[in-house]
């Protein structure tokens, strides 16, 4: 197993302002690239700042009196602007305004009179983990580091949750016992006396705008999100599939790189499926994206690694299983190719499906708020999706609050996945375990879910907004890990659609204005008027990649066989190895989403690749008080 995952990538740990916390920092001394201190001179944040491998990523620190601030990740803050904020902060709650103003995707860490505040992003691309180590509450951006410091064992129930066909964001917790995730809408507060709590600082905006009002707001947010990733004179890569997620990013990136005297390299992956129409729309967009600073790259079918290629090869450097295990070889190779072209950032359209449109559960909300309009939308959706009327009426009649709904899903964990003809109007996608999960593992997860259901609260008052946030956070967890994978290979993957300001702009629009049976992604169409040519905005189809999936699975059955030969999951008592091998290689159950196989591959690969932090033993050395500024990678914006 590979040691010291943090030795090359960025990480941080925040420590309370107490003399007795210093030995914890000393255990990390062999890995520390920077040390920041509280006003007392005691260690506040230790870690390794972004070192240039992540393009526009940077760490900026400022101090004024007894207030110290650190912003690390992708953002547009300068040291001077952060110093202005530091002068205005009198209490940790004052940081709400700073957090709400950040463009990009970054962690915010503060020390105010010895009190600590740590937070990530609403989408979960930047996560904050916490644990008690030697009696002290710590915060970090890597769960495995806290697990190493605390000597925490793996938690079989949390691992089982990762085997769900689709794991909701509430269950994508650290897989170690005693290592917890700070909710994405909250900050962790650690008082000078060591007491700790979380506080909700973010609420979803009211859904009240129509698309004519919301379109310009989305355009502004997305323009700023792209610009935050374009450093002066930089080369930036961008997906250009021709769809209404990646194509707008490419047009915005063309403008941003032009202003920054940089270059844009667009990439498209060719698909062998003759029914696929991405290439038609991408070619039209390429013709309209002209400029001496723009280069278009098309990877022909077979030029990049297949799906499933290298799934048995341990993916190191990750602190949790990656949902994107199936395309991991393709992610790496694309990052390498873009780096060869000079790019250090790769803009992806991932996240657009989650935040631009609304899942069918919006009809459940709409039927109570605007019944007449709901009937029209239901008629259109039924025509598109072929829902039986009786099934629609049953789904509409379900008025269970989130906790009650979750308790009912607990009782259905081992039931078959609902058929494709059934409308899914629930708070989240159905929670189902695949047949290879053992009865004991399923029972343990059910017990935990029942316990949570008793006090569970939704992310937002309506099902549609809750589902949007849940899906965005599921994807945010995947993008977070993909950043790590691609940063070690070349151009780092970045998902502007998952930036907090972009997410807010989408959530502020009425769900029936974001989705329509008659118009594809109408909010994006409205947002890009005047930026993208009308011809590119007329697309009403989406690329379908099942051919890519089946070809890859057939070609790389050997990888699946190797991965599931004597699986570690079976040794933990979580799966039946024979059932998993048979279904993965030969008889996959009809109706079971392919995501269930992805989950099994992801967890098994992670268990085999699990990194170890080589920590120094605590020694009675003098307390570290030296303050170093974090290395600044670049100055975007």
HELIX and SHEET records of a PDB file:
HELIX    1   1 UNK A    5  UNK A    7  5                                   3    
HELIX    2   2 UNK A   19  UNK A   21  5                                   3    
HELIX    3   3 UNK A   22  UNK A   27  1                                   6    
HELIX    4   4 UNK A   79  UNK A   88  1                                  10    
HELIX    5   5 UNK A   92  UNK A   94  5                                   3    
HELIX    6   6 UNK A   95  UNK A  101  1                                   7    
HELIX    7   7 UNK A  143  UNK A  150  1                                   8    
HELIX    8   8 UNK A  156  UNK A  161  1                                   6    
HELIX    9   9 UNK A  169  UNK A  171  5                                   3    
HELIX   10  10 UNK A  211  UNK A  227  1                                  17    
HELIX   11  11 UNK A  246  UNK A  259  1                                  14    
HELIX   12  12 UNK A  278  UNK A  288  1                                  11    
HELIX   13  13 UNK A  328  UNK A  340  1                                  13    
HELIX   14  14 UNK A  352  UNK A  355  1                                   4    
HELIX   15  15 UNK A  362  UNK A  369  1                                   8    
HELIX   16  16 UNK A  371  UNK A  385  1                                  15    
HELIX   17  17 UNK A  389  UNK A  397  1                                   9    
HELIX   18  18 UNK A  402  UNK A  410  1                                   9    
HELIX   19  19 UNK A  439  UNK A  453  1                                  15    
HELIX   20  20 UNK A  463  UNK A  487  1                                  25    
HELIX   21  21 UNK A  496  UNK A  498  5                                   3    
HELIX   22  22 UNK A  500  UNK A  507  1                                   8    
HELIX   23  23 UNK A  511  UNK A  514  1                                   4    
HELIX   24  24 UNK A  522  UNK A  527  1                                   6    
HELIX   25  25 UNK A  534  UNK A  537  1                                   4    
HELIX   26  26 UNK A  546  UNK A  555  1                                  10    
HELIX   27  27 UNK A  557  UNK A  563  1                                   7    
HELIX   28  28 UNK A  568  UNK A  571  1                                   4    
HELIX   29  29 UNK A  577  UNK A  585  1                                   9    
HELIX   30  30 UNK A  595  UNK A  609  1                                  15    
SHEET    1   A 6 UNK A  34  UNK A  37  0                                        
SHEET    2   A 6 UNK A  43  UNK A  48 -1                                        
SHEET    3   A 6 UNK A  11  UNK A  14 -1                                        
SHEET    4   A 6 UNK A 136  UNK A 140 -1                                        
SHEET    5   A 6 UNK A 129  UNK A 133 -1                                        
SHEET    6   A 6 UNK A 180  UNK A 181 -1                                        
SHEET    1   B 6 UNK A  57  UNK A  64  0                                        
SHEET    2   B 6 UNK A  67  UNK A  74 -1                                        
SHEET    3   B 6 UNK A 105  UNK A 112 -1                                        
SHEET    4   B 6 UNK A 115  UNK A 119 -1                                        
SHEET    5   B 6 UNK A 186  UNK A 190 -1                                        
SHEET    6   B 6 UNK A 196  UNK A 200 -1                                        
SHEET    1   C 5 UNK A 294  UNK A 299  0                                        
SHEET    2   C 5 UNK A 263  UNK A 269  1                                        
SHEET    3   C 5 UNK A 235  UNK A 239  1                                        
SHEET    4   C 5 UNK A 343  UNK A 347  1                                        
SHEET    5   C 5 UNK A 492  UNK A 494  1                                        
END                                                                             
